[in-house]
Amino acid sequence: MNYAYIRVSTEVQSYEGQRFEIENWSRKNEIPIHHWVQEKVSGTKRIDKRTLGKLLRRMRKGDILVCTELSRLGRNMMMVMAILNTCSQKGIQIRSIKDNFELSDSLNSKIIAFAFSLAAEIERNLISQRTREALAARRSAGVKLGRPAGPSQQRKTFISNYETILRNLAKGRAIKDEARRLKMHPNTLARYLKEAEE
């Protein structure tokens, strides 16, 4: 059986983006998805307390678990490695789309998985640090912070892309480029960001 796993951790994230990527991957590789599993939970929560833990317990040798990236499985290197080890021992295959990773029994795949999870953890820590510094600077400058509200289509687009926007801005991408990608005015995006930051 082929399973797709989707995880979001905040209210501003949506399942649709990950589902879209997995559906495209499924069609392109001609690997059908038989069951979809999704949950809204922090990746730091213990695996046995998550829906993913229940899924892994019922999966059998030869089953395939598809996710958009390894960080969807867990938010730190040790957790991801533990999950990969469990899957390897049970003969469960993993396909991670963005990482272009395929878990098999080979030593090479385990080494690559370790490298991916380590790199992802380092990137998350750097982005988190930069975001905190940026928010602290805005607070000290007297910028009013708050959550976005309202049902407009542009606001919905902003909410569903919030985490990606923060990540891209932390990497140095200009607000005008992000606004162009989201098909909205830079001033609108800047206003939504000010409202969303806490």
MODELLER restraints for C-alpha pairs under 7 A, 6 or more apart:
rsr = mdl.restraints
at = mdl.atoms
rsr.add(forms.Gaussian(group=physical.xy_distance, feature=features.Distance(at['CA:1:A'], at['CA:34:A']), mean=6.31, stdev=0.5))
rsr.add(forms.Gaussian(group=physical.xy_distance, feature=features.Distance(at['CA:1:A'], at['CA:63:A']), mean=4.95, stdev=0.5))
rsr.add(forms.Gaussian(group=physical.xy_distance, feature=features.Distance(at['CA:1:A'], at['CA:64:A']), mean=6.48, stdev=0.5))
rsr.add(forms.Gaussian(group=physical.xy_distance, feature=features.Distance(at['CA:2:A'], at['CA:32:A']), mean=6.86, stdev=0.5))
rsr.add(forms.Gaussian(group=physical.xy_distance, feature=features.Distance(at['CA:2:A'], at['CA:33:A']), mean=5.15, stdev=0.5))
rsr.add(forms.Gaussian(group=physical.xy_distance, feature=features.Distance(at['CA:2:A'], at['CA:34:A']), mean=5.36, stdev=0.5))
rsr.add(forms.Gaussian(group=physical.xy_distance, feature=features.Distance(at['CA:2:A'], at['CA:35:A']), mean=6.66, stdev=0.5))
rsr.add(forms.Gaussian(group=physical.xy_distance, feature=features.Distance(at['CA:2:A'], at['CA:63:A']), mean=5.73, stdev=0.5))
rsr.add(forms.Gaussian(group=physical.xy_distance, feature=features.Distance(at['CA:2:A'], at['CA:64:A']), mean=4.65, stdev=0.5))
rsr.add(forms.Gaussian(group=physical.xy_distance, feature=features.Distance(at['CA:2:A'], at['CA:65:A']), mean=6.09, stdev=0.5))
rsr.add(forms.Gaussian(group=physical.xy_distance, feature=features.Distance(at['CA:3:A'], at['CA:33:A']), mean=5.80, stdev=0.5))
rsr.add(forms.Gaussian(group=physical.xy_distance, feature=features.Distance(at['CA:3:A'], at['CA:34:A']), mean=6.03, stdev=0.5))
rsr.add(forms.Gaussian(group=physical.xy_distance, feature=features.Distance(at['CA:3:A'], at['CA:35:A']), mean=4.93, stdev=0.5))
rsr.add(forms.Gaussian(group=physical.xy_distance, feature=features.Distance(at['CA:3:A'], at['CA:36:A']), mean=5.90, stdev=0.5))
rsr.add(forms.Gaussian(group=physical.xy_distance, feature=features.Distance(at['CA:3:A'], at['CA:64:A']), mean=6.03, stdev=0.5))
rsr.add(forms.Gaussian(group=physical.xy_distance, feature=features.Distance(at['CA:3:A'], at['CA:65:A']), mean=4.87, stdev=0.5))
rsr.add(forms.Gaussian(group=physical.xy_distance, feature=features.Distance(at['CA:3:A'], at['CA:66:A']), mean=6.11, stdev=0.5))
rsr.add(forms.Gaussian(group=physical.xy_distance, feature=features.Distance(at['CA:4:A'], at['CA:33:A']), mean=6.44, stdev=0.5))
rsr.add(forms.Gaussian(group=physical.xy_distance, feature=features.Distance(at['CA:4:A'], at['CA:35:A']), mean=6.38, stdev=0.5))
rsr.add(forms.Gaussian(group=physical.xy_distance, feature=features.Distance(at['CA:4:A'], at['CA:36:A']), mean=4.90, stdev=0.5))
rsr.add(forms.Gaussian(group=physical.xy_distance, feature=features.Distance(at['CA:4:A'], at['CA:37:A']), mean=6.06, stdev=0.5))
rsr.add(forms.Gaussian(group=physical.xy_distance, feature=features.Distance(at['CA:4:A'], at['CA:65:A']), mean=5.80, stdev=0.5))
rsr.add(forms.Gaussian(group=physical.xy_distance, feature=features.Distance(at['CA:4:A'], at['CA:66:A']), mean=4.67, stdev=0.5))
rsr.add(forms.Gaussian(group=physical.xy_distance, feature=features.Distance(at['CA:4:A'], at['CA:67:A']), mean=6.00, stdev=0.5))
rsr.add(forms.Gaussian(group=physical.xy_distance, feature=features.Distance(at['CA:5:A'], at['CA:36:A']), mean=6.28, stdev=0.5))
rsr.add(forms.Gaussian(group=physical.xy_distance, feature=features.Distance(at['CA:5:A'], at['CA:37:A']), mean=4.95, stdev=0.5))
rsr.add(forms.Gaussian(group=physical.xy_distance, feature=features.Distance(at['CA:5:A'], at['CA:38:A']), mean=5.77, stdev=0.5))
rsr.add(forms.Gaussian(group=physical.xy_distance, feature=features.Distance(at['CA:5:A'], at['CA:65:A']), mean=6.94, stdev=0.5))
rsr.add(forms.Gaussian(group=physical.xy_distance, feature=features.Distance(at['CA:5:A'], at['CA:66:A']), mean=6.11, stdev=0.5))
rsr.add(forms.Gaussian(group=physical.xy_distance, feature=features.Distance(at['CA:5:A'], at['CA:67:A']), mean=5.31, stdev=0.5))
rsr.add(forms.Gaussian(group=physical.xy_distance, feature=features.Distance(at['CA:6:A'], at['CA:15:A']), mean=6.74, stdev=0.5))
rsr.add(forms.Gaussian(group=physical.xy_distance, feature=features.Distance(at['CA:6:A'], at['CA:18:A']), mean=6.45, stdev=0.5))
rsr.add(forms.Gaussian(group=physical.xy_distance, feature=features.Distance(at['CA:6:A'], at['CA:37:A']), mean=6.23, stdev=0.5))
rsr.add(forms.Gaussian(group=physical.xy_distance, feature=features.Distance(at['CA:6:A'], at['CA:38:A']), mean=4.50, stdev=0.5))
rsr.add(forms.Gaussian(group=physical.xy_distance, feature=features.Distance(at['CA:6:A'], at['CA:39:A']), mean=6.57, stdev=0.5))
rsr.add(forms.Gaussian(group=physical.xy_distance, feature=features.Distance(at['CA:6:A'], at['CA:67:A']), mean=6.45, stdev=0.5))
rsr.add(forms.Gaussian(group=physical.xy_distance, feature=features.Distance(at['CA:7:A'], at['CA:38:A']), mean=5.62, stdev=0.5))
rsr.add(forms.Gaussian(group=physical.xy_distance, feature=features.Distance(at['CA:7:A'], at['CA:39:A']), mean=5.11, stdev=0.5))
rsr.add(forms.Gaussian(group=physical.xy_distance, feature=features.Distance(at['CA:7:A'], at['CA:40:A']), mean=5.79, stdev=0.5))
rsr.add(forms.Gaussian(group=physical.xy_distance, feature=features.Distance(at['CA:7:A'], at['CA:41:A']), mean=6.92, stdev=0.5))
rsr.add(forms.Gaussian(group=physical.xy_distance, feature=features.Distance(at['CA:7:A'], at['CA:72:A']), mean=5.78, stdev=0.5))
rsr.add(forms.Gaussian(group=physical.xy_distance, feature=features.Distance(at['CA:8:A'], at['CA:14:A']), mean=6.76, stdev=0.5))
rsr.add(forms.Gaussian(group=physical.xy_distance, feature=features.Distance(at['CA:8:A'], at['CA:15:A']), mean=6.81, stdev=0.5))
rsr.add(forms.Gaussian(group=physical.xy_distance, feature=features.Distance(at['CA:8:A'], at['CA:39:A']), mean=6.59, stdev=0.5))
rsr.add(forms.Gaussian(group=physical.xy_distance, feature=features.Distance(at['CA:8:A'], at['CA:40:A']), mean=4.87, stdev=0.5))
rsr.add(forms.Gaussian(group=physical.xy_distance, feature=features.Distance(at['CA:8:A'], at['CA:41:A']), mean=6.31, stdev=0.5))
rsr.add(forms.Gaussian(group=physical.xy_distance, feature=features.Distance(at['CA:9:A'], at['CA:40:A']), mean=5.28, stdev=0.5))
rsr.add(forms.Gaussian(group=physical.xy_distance, feature=features.Distance(at['CA:9:A'], at['CA:41:A']), mean=4.79, stdev=0.5))
rsr.add(forms.Gaussian(group=physical.xy_distance, feature=features.Distance(at['CA:9:A'], at['CA:42:A']), mean=4.76, stdev=0.5))
rsr.add(forms.Gaussian(group=physical.xy_distance, feature=features.Distance(at['CA:12:A'], at['CA:159:A']), mean=4.94, stdev=0.5))
rsr.add(forms.Gaussian(group=physical.xy_distance, feature=features.Distance(at['CA:12:A'], at['CA:160:A']), mean=5.87, stdev=0.5))
rsr.add(forms.Gaussian(group=physical.xy_distance, feature=features.Distance(at['CA:12:A'], at['CA:162:A']), mean=6.46, stdev=0.5))
rsr.add(forms.Gaussian(group=physical.xy_distance, feature=features.Distance(at['CA:13:A'], at['CA:159:A']), mean=6.67, stdev=0.5))
rsr.add(forms.Gaussian(group=physical.xy_distance, feature=features.Distance(at['CA:13:A'], at['CA:160:A']), mean=5.12, stdev=0.5))
rsr.add(forms.Gaussian(group=physical.xy_distance, feature=features.Distance(at['CA:13:A'], at['CA:161:A']), mean=6.98, stdev=0.5))
rsr.add(forms.Gaussian(group=physical.xy_distance, feature=features.Distance(at['CA:13:A'], at['CA:162:A']), mean=6.93, stdev=0.5))
rsr.add(forms.Gaussian(group=physical.xy_distance, feature=features.Distance(at['CA:14:A'], at['CA:160:A']), mean=5.47, stdev=0.5))
rsr.add(forms.Gaussian(group=physical.xy_distance, feature=features.Distance(at['CA:18:A'], at['CA:68:A']), mean=6.15, stdev=0.5))
rsr.add(forms.Gaussian(group=physical.xy_distance, feature=features.Distance(at['CA:21:A'], at['CA:68:A']), mean=6.89, stdev=0.5))
rsr.add(forms.Gaussian(group=physical.xy_distance, feature=features.Distance(at['CA:22:A'], at['CA:68:A']), mean=6.60, stdev=0.5))
rsr.add(forms.Gaussian(group=physical.xy_distance, feature=features.Distance(at['CA:26:A'], at['CA:32:A']), mean=5.72, stdev=0.5))
rsr.add(forms.Gaussian(group=physical.xy_distance, feature=features.Distance(at['CA:26:A'], at['CA:33:A']), mean=6.90, stdev=0.5))
rsr.add(forms.Gaussian(group=physical.xy_distance, feature=features.Distance(at['CA:39:A'], at['CA:51:A']), mean=6.76, stdev=0.5))
rsr.add(forms.Gaussian(group=physical.xy_distance, feature=features.Distance(at['CA:43:A'], at['CA:73:A']), mean=6.84, stdev=0.5))
rsr.add(forms.Gaussian(group=physical.xy_distance, feature=features.Distance(at['CA:43:A'], at['CA:74:A']), mean=4.57, stdev=0.5))
rsr.add(forms.Gaussian(group=physical.xy_distance, feature=features.Distance(at['CA:43:A'], at['CA:75:A']), mean=4.79, stdev=0.5))
rsr.add(forms.Gaussian(group=physical.xy_distance, feature=features.Distance(at['CA:44:A'], at['CA:74:A']), mean=6.35, stdev=0.5))
rsr.add(forms.Gaussian(group=physical.xy_distance, feature=features.Distance(at['CA:44:A'], at['CA:75:A']), mean=5.52, stdev=0.5))
rsr.add(forms.Gaussian(group=physical.xy_distance, feature=features.Distance(at['CA:47:A'], at['CA:53:A']), mean=5.10, stdev=0.5))
rsr.add(forms.Gaussian(group=physical.xy_distance, feature=features.Distance(at['CA:60:A'], at['CA:90:A']), mean=6.72, stdev=0.5))
rsr.add(forms.Gaussian(group=physical.xy_distance, feature=features.Distance(at['CA:60:A'], at['CA:92:A']), mean=6.55, stdev=0.5))
rsr.add(forms.Gaussian(group=physical.xy_distance, feature=features.Distance(at['CA:61:A'], at['CA:90:A']), mean=5.65, stdev=0.5))
rsr.add(forms.Gaussian(group=physical.xy_distance, feature=features.Distance(at['CA:61:A'], at['CA:91:A']), mean=4.39, stdev=0.5))
rsr.add(forms.Gaussian(group=physical.xy_distance, feature=features.Distance(at['CA:61:A'], at['CA:92:A']), mean=5.26, stdev=0.5))
rsr.add(forms.Gaussian(group=physical.xy_distance, feature=features.Distance(at['CA:62:A'], at['CA:91:A']), mean=5.88, stdev=0.5))
rsr.add(forms.Gaussian(group=physical.xy_distance, feature=features.Distance(at['CA:62:A'], at['CA:92:A']), mean=5.50, stdev=0.5))
rsr.add(forms.Gaussian(group=physical.xy_distance, feature=features.Distance(at['CA:62:A'], at['CA:93:A']), mean=6.59, stdev=0.5))
rsr.add(forms.Gaussian(group=physical.xy_distance, feature=features.Distance(at['CA:63:A'], at['CA:92:A']), mean=5.25, stdev=0.5))
rsr.add(forms.Gaussian(group=physical.xy_distance, feature=features.Distance(at['CA:63:A'], at['CA:93:A']), mean=6.20, stdev=0.5))
rsr.add(forms.Gaussian(group=physical.xy_distance, feature=features.Distance(at['CA:64:A'], at['CA:92:A']), mean=5.94, stdev=0.5))
rsr.add(forms.Gaussian(group=physical.xy_distance, feature=features.Distance(at['CA:64:A'], at['CA:93:A']), mean=4.68, stdev=0.5))
rsr.add(forms.Gaussian(group=physical.xy_distance, feature=features.Distance(at['CA:64:A'], at['CA:94:A']), mean=5.70, stdev=0.5))
rsr.add(forms.Gaussian(group=physical.xy_distance, feature=features.Distance(at['CA:65:A'], at['CA:93:A']), mean=6.15, stdev=0.5))
rsr.add(forms.Gaussian(group=physical.xy_distance, feature=features.Distance(at['CA:65:A'], at['CA:94:A']), mean=4.80, stdev=0.5))
rsr.add(forms.Gaussian(group=physical.xy_distance, feature=features.Distance(at['CA:65:A'], at['CA:95:A']), mean=6.26, stdev=0.5))
rsr.add(forms.Gaussian(group=physical.xy_distance, feature=features.Distance(at['CA:66:A'], at['CA:94:A']), mean=5.89, stdev=0.5))
rsr.add(forms.Gaussian(group=physical.xy_distance, feature=features.Distance(at['CA:66:A'], at['CA:95:A']), mean=4.80, stdev=0.5))
rsr.add(forms.Gaussian(group=physical.xy_distance, feature=features.Distance(at['CA:66:A'], at['CA:96:A']), mean=6.06, stdev=0.5))
rsr.add(forms.Gaussian(group=physical.xy_distance, feature=features.Distance(at['CA:67:A'], at['CA:95:A']), mean=6.44, stdev=0.5))
rsr.add(forms.Gaussian(group=physical.xy_distance, feature=features.Distance(at['CA:67:A'], at['CA:96:A']), mean=5.15, stdev=0.5))
rsr.add(forms.Gaussian(group=physical.xy_distance, feature=features.Distance(at['CA:67:A'], at['CA:97:A']), mean=6.49, stdev=0.5))
rsr.add(forms.Gaussian(group=physical.xy_distance, feature=features.Distance(at['CA:68:A'], at['CA:96:A']), mean=5.39, stdev=0.5))
rsr.add(forms.Gaussian(group=physical.xy_distance, feature=features.Distance(at['CA:68:A'], at['CA:97:A']), mean=4.79, stdev=0.5))
rsr.add(forms.Gaussian(group=physical.xy_distance, feature=features.Distance(at['CA:68:A'], at['CA:98:A']), mean=5.72, stdev=0.5))
rsr.add(forms.Gaussian(group=physical.xy_distance, feature=features.Distance(at['CA:69:A'], at['CA:96:A']), mean=4.90, stdev=0.5))
rsr.add(forms.Gaussian(group=physical.xy_distance, feature=features.Distance(at['CA:69:A'], at['CA:97:A']), mean=5.91, stdev=0.5))
rsr.add(forms.Gaussian(group=physical.xy_distance, feature=features.Distance(at['CA:69:A'], at['CA:98:A']), mean=5.35, stdev=0.5))
rsr.add(forms.Gaussian(group=physical.xy_distance, feature=features.Distance(at['CA:69:A'], at['CA:99:A']), mean=5.79, stdev=0.5))
rsr.add(forms.Gaussian(group=physical.xy_distance, feature=features.Distance(at['CA:70:A'], at['CA:96:A']), mean=6.09, stdev=0.5))
rsr.add(forms.Gaussian(group=physical.xy_distance, feature=features.Distance(at['CA:70:A'], at['CA:117:A']), mean=6.70, stdev=0.5))
rsr.add(forms.Gaussian(group=physical.xy_distance, feature=features.Distance(at['CA:71:A'], at['CA:120:A']), mean=6.79, stdev=0.5))
rsr.add(forms.Gaussian(group=physical.xy_distance, feature=features.Distance(at['CA:73:A'], at['CA:80:A']), mean=6.14, stdev=0.5))
rsr.add(forms.Gaussian(group=physical.xy_distance, feature=features.Distance(at['CA:74:A'], at['CA:80:A']), mean=5.24, stdev=0.5))
rsr.add(forms.Gaussian(group=physical.xy_distance, feature=features.Distance(at['CA:75:A'], at['CA:121:A']), mean=6.98, stdev=0.5))
rsr.add(forms.Gaussian(group=physical.xy_distance, feature=features.Distance(at['CA:76:A'], at['CA:121:A']), mean=5.68, stdev=0.5))
rsr.add(forms.Gaussian(group=physical.xy_distance, feature=features.Distance(at['CA:77:A'], at['CA:117:A']), mean=5.07, stdev=0.5))
rsr.add(forms.Gaussian(group=physical.xy_distance, feature=features.Distance(at['CA:77:A'], at['CA:118:A']), mean=5.45, stdev=0.5))
rsr.add(forms.Gaussian(group=physical.xy_distance, feature=features.Distance(at['CA:77:A'], at['CA:121:A']), mean=6.32, stdev=0.5))
rsr.add(forms.Gaussian(group=physical.xy_distance, feature=features.Distance(at['CA:80:A'], at['CA:117:A']), mean=6.58, stdev=0.5))
rsr.add(forms.Gaussian(group=physical.xy_distance, feature=features.Distance(at['CA:81:A'], at['CA:114:A']), mean=6.56, stdev=0.5))
rsr.add(forms.Gaussian(group=physical.xy_distance, feature=features.Distance(at['CA:87:A'], at['CA:93:A']), mean=6.85, stdev=0.5))
rsr.add(forms.Gaussian(group=physical.xy_distance, feature=features.Distance(at['CA:88:A'], at['CA:104:A']), mean=6.76, stdev=0.5))
rsr.add(forms.Gaussian(group=physical.xy_distance, feature=features.Distance(at['CA:88:A'], at['CA:105:A']), mean=6.11, stdev=0.5))
rsr.add(forms.Gaussian(group=physical.xy_distance, feature=features.Distance(at['CA:93:A'], at['CA:103:A']), mean=5.47, stdev=0.5))
rsr.add(forms.Gaussian(group=physical.xy_distance, feature=features.Distance(at['CA:93:A'], at['CA:104:A']), mean=6.08, stdev=0.5))
rsr.add(forms.Gaussian(group=physical.xy_distance, feature=features.Distance(at['CA:94:A'], at['CA:102:A']), mean=5.58, stdev=0.5))
rsr.add(forms.Gaussian(group=physical.xy_distance, feature=features.Distance(at['CA:94:A'], at['CA:103:A']), mean=4.94, stdev=0.5))
rsr.add(forms.Gaussian(group=physical.xy_distance, feature=features.Distance(at['CA:95:A'], at['CA:101:A']), mean=5.82, stdev=0.5))
rsr.add(forms.Gaussian(group=physical.xy_distance, feature=features.Distance(at['CA:95:A'], at['CA:102:A']), mean=4.76, stdev=0.5))
rsr.add(forms.Gaussian(group=physical.xy_distance, feature=features.Distance(at['CA:95:A'], at['CA:103:A']), mean=6.67, stdev=0.5))
rsr.add(forms.Gaussian(group=physical.xy_distance, feature=features.Distance(at['CA:96:A'], at['CA:102:A']), mean=6.49, stdev=0.5))
rsr.add(forms.Gaussian(group=physical.xy_distance, feature=features.Distance(at['CA:102:A'], at['CA:109:A']), mean=6.96, stdev=0.5))
rsr.add(forms.Gaussian(group=physical.xy_distance, feature=features.Distance(at['CA:103:A'], at['CA:109:A']), mean=5.67, stdev=0.5))
rsr.add(forms.Gaussian(group=physical.xy_distance, feature=features.Distance(at['CA:127:A'], at['CA:167:A']), mean=6.42, stdev=0.5))
rsr.add(forms.Gaussian(group=physical.xy_distance, feature=features.Distance(at['CA:127:A'], at['CA:170:A']), mean=5.85, stdev=0.5))
rsr.add(forms.Gaussian(group=physical.xy_distance, feature=features.Distance(at['CA:130:A'], at['CA:170:A']), mean=6.26, stdev=0.5))
rsr.add(forms.Gaussian(group=physical.xy_distance, feature=features.Distance(at['CA:131:A'], at['CA:170:A']), mean=6.68, stdev=0.5))
rsr.add(forms.Gaussian(group=physical.xy_distance, feature=features.Distance(at['CA:144:A'], at['CA:194:A']), mean=7.00, stdev=0.5))
rsr.add(forms.Gaussian(group=physical.xy_distance, feature=features.Distance(at['CA:145:A'], at['CA:194:A']), mean=5.60, stdev=0.5))
rsr.add(forms.Gaussian(group=physical.xy_distance, feature=features.Distance(at['CA:145:A'], at['CA:195:A']), mean=5.29, stdev=0.5))
rsr.add(forms.Gaussian(group=physical.xy_distance, feature=features.Distance(at['CA:145:A'], at['CA:196:A']), mean=6.56, stdev=0.5))
rsr.add(forms.Gaussian(group=physical.xy_distance, feature=features.Distance(at['CA:145:A'], at['CA:197:A']), mean=5.14, stdev=0.5))
rsr.add(forms.Gaussian(group=physical.xy_distance, feature=features.Distance(at['CA:145:A'], at['CA:198:A']), mean=5.22, stdev=0.5))
rsr.add(forms.Gaussian(group=physical.xy_distance, feature=features.Distance(at['CA:146:A'], at['CA:194:A']), mean=6.87, stdev=0.5))
rsr.add(forms.Gaussian(group=physical.xy_distance, feature=features.Distance(at['CA:146:A'], at['CA:195:A']), mean=4.26, stdev=0.5))
rsr.add(forms.Gaussian(group=physical.xy_distance, feature=features.Distance(at['CA:146:A'], at['CA:196:A']), mean=4.94, stdev=0.5))
rsr.add(forms.Gaussian(group=physical.xy_distance, feature=features.Distance(at['CA:146:A'], at['CA:197:A']), mean=5.55, stdev=0.5))
rsr.add(forms.Gaussian(group=physical.xy_distance, feature=features.Distance(at['CA:146:A'], at['CA:198:A']), mean=5.57, stdev=0.5))
rsr.add(forms.Gaussian(group=physical.xy_distance, feature=features.Distance(at['CA:147:A'], at['CA:195:A']), mean=4.91, stdev=0.5))
rsr.add(forms.Gaussian(group=physical.xy_distance, feature=features.Distance(at['CA:147:A'], at['CA:196:A']), mean=3.80, stdev=0.5))
rsr.add(forms.Gaussian(group=physical.xy_distance, feature=features.Distance(at['CA:147:A'], at['CA:197:A']), mean=6.47, stdev=0.5))
rsr.add(forms.Gaussian(group=physical.xy_distance, feature=features.Distance(at['CA:148:A'], at['CA:192:A']), mean=6.08, stdev=0.5))
rsr.add(forms.Gaussian(group=physical.xy_distance, feature=features.Distance(at['CA:148:A'], at['CA:195:A']), mean=5.22, stdev=0.5))
rsr.add(forms.Gaussian(group=physical.xy_distance, feature=features.Distance(at['CA:148:A'], at['CA:196:A']), mean=5.10, stdev=0.5))
rsr.add(forms.Gaussian(group=physical.xy_distance, feature=features.Distance(at['CA:165:A'], at['CA:178:A']), mean=6.93, stdev=0.5))
rsr.add(forms.Gaussian(group=physical.xy_distance, feature=features.Distance(at['CA:175:A'], at['CA:186:A']), mean=6.23, stdev=0.5))
rsr.add(forms.Gaussian(group=physical.xy_distance, feature=features.Distance(at['CA:176:A'], at['CA:186:A']), mean=5.02, stdev=0.5))
rsr.add(forms.Gaussian(group=physical.xy_distance, feature=features.Distance(at['CA:179:A'], at['CA:185:A']), mean=5.89, stdev=0.5))
rsr.add(forms.Gaussian(group=physical.xy_distance, feature=features.Distance(at['CA:179:A'], at['CA:186:A']), mean=5.11, stdev=0.5))
rsr.add(forms.Gaussian(group=physical.xy_distance, feature=features.Distance(at['CA:179:A'], at['CA:189:A']), mean=6.10, stdev=0.5))
